[in-house]
Amino acid sequence: MWCLAELDIEVDRKDIGGAFGGNDAPAYRAQNPNGKIPTLIDEGYVIWESNAIVRYLCDLYGTAPWFPADARQRGHASQWMDWYQTALHLPMTTLFWQLIRTDAAERDQTAINAAIAECTGFWAMLDKHLEERSFILGDHISMADIPLGCAAYRWHRMEFDRPALPNLRRWWEVLAKRSAYQKHVMLPLT
Ligand SMILES: N[C@@H](CCC(=O)N[C@@H](CS)C(=O)NCC(=O)O)C(=O)O
């Protein structure tokens, strides 16, 4: 939704999954056999997997800097997007489930500490990368900032003893000034 708003694309949104349900319905599974959200249907073209959707939207409807003109810049954008999915996503999900979706009395402090340590190692990598850059690819925002930008909101809003990562924080505070980010990412954590 953040990506669509940045590209100024109108969308007919249907809430599915979680409290809304419907992601196991045969009609939904026929479009997305993985049964997860999101799914995008664009004039009959169906695509799922959030990062694939972001790449598709930026490729077809975006221009540089969202979809970099240079193949090597696009390669780096994909690199950071895939790195989020394969590295940071798992410990961030553990942290989110423990701190937001588990009652305080039921929380597993050992799992929380391990997830914080793992996330900190990954976020520190990005912090170092951002030392000399305003955004992930350099001077301009791009599709590379979208998956990590969503996770950065959770990282900075969940309550725990967060390590100081000043470049990461500066980058996140710039994202947090964007109206599309405020509208679609900065939502209550539930
Ligand atoms: N790798 C997938 C993950 C999809 C996924 O796990 N979606 C979750 C929400 S973040 C979902 O569909 N949850 C609803 C449910 O399982 O009922 C993607 O990025 O699209």
The ligand as an SDF file (V2000), in Angstrom:
LIG
                    3D

 20 19  0  0  0  0  0  0  0  0999 V2000
    6.7920  -13.7900    1.8710 N   0  0  0  0  0  0  0  0  0  0  0  0
    5.4010  -13.3970    1.8770 C   0  0  0  0  0  0  0  0  0  0  0  0
    4.8730  -13.4820    3.2840 C   0  0  0  0  0  0  0  0  0  0  0  0
    3.3790  -13.3780    3.2870 C   0  0  0  0  0  0  0  0  0  0  0  0
    2.8120  -13.4720    4.6880 C   0  0  0  0  0  0  0  0  0  0  0  0
    3.3050  -14.2260    5.5380 O   0  0  0  0  0  0  0  0  0  0  0  0
    1.7420  -12.6960    4.9390 N   0  0  0  0  0  0  0  0  0  0  0  0
    1.1070  -12.6970    6.2390 C   0  0  0  0  0  0  0  0  0  0  0  0
    0.9310  -11.2690    6.7200 C   0  0  0  0  0  0  0  0  0  0  0  0
    2.4670  -10.4620    6.8980 S   0  0  0  0  0  0  0  0  0  0  0  0
   -0.2950  -13.2780    6.1390 C   0  0  0  0  0  0  0  0  0  0  0  0
   -0.8040  -13.5010    5.0500 O   0  0  0  0  0  0  0  0  0  0  0  0
   -0.9330  -13.4830    7.2780 N   0  0  0  0  0  0  0  0  0  0  0  0
   -2.3340  -13.7880    7.3170 C   0  0  0  0  0  0  0  0  0  0  0  0
   -2.6330  -15.1940    7.6380 C   0  0  0  0  0  0  0  0  0  0  0  0
   -1.7390  -16.0560    7.5440 O   0  0  0  0  0  0  0  0  0  0  0  0
   -3.8090  -15.3990    7.9750 O   0  0  0  0  0  0  0  0  0  0  0  0
    5.2720  -11.9650    1.3180 C   0  0  0  0  0  0  0  0  0  0  0  0
    6.1720  -11.1650    1.5500 O   0  0  0  0  0  0  0  0  0  0  0  0
    4.2760  -11.6510    0.6590 O   0  0  0  0  0  0  0  0  0  0  0  0
  1  2  1  0
  2  3  1  0
  2 18  1  0
  3  4  1  0
  4  5  1  0
  5  6  2  0
  5  7  1  0
  7  8  1  0
  8  9  1  0
  8 11  1  0
  9 10  1  0
 11 12  2  0
 11 13  1  0
 13 14  1  0
 14 15  1  0
 15 16  2  0
 15 17  1  0
 18 19  2  0
 18 20  1  0
M  END
$$$$
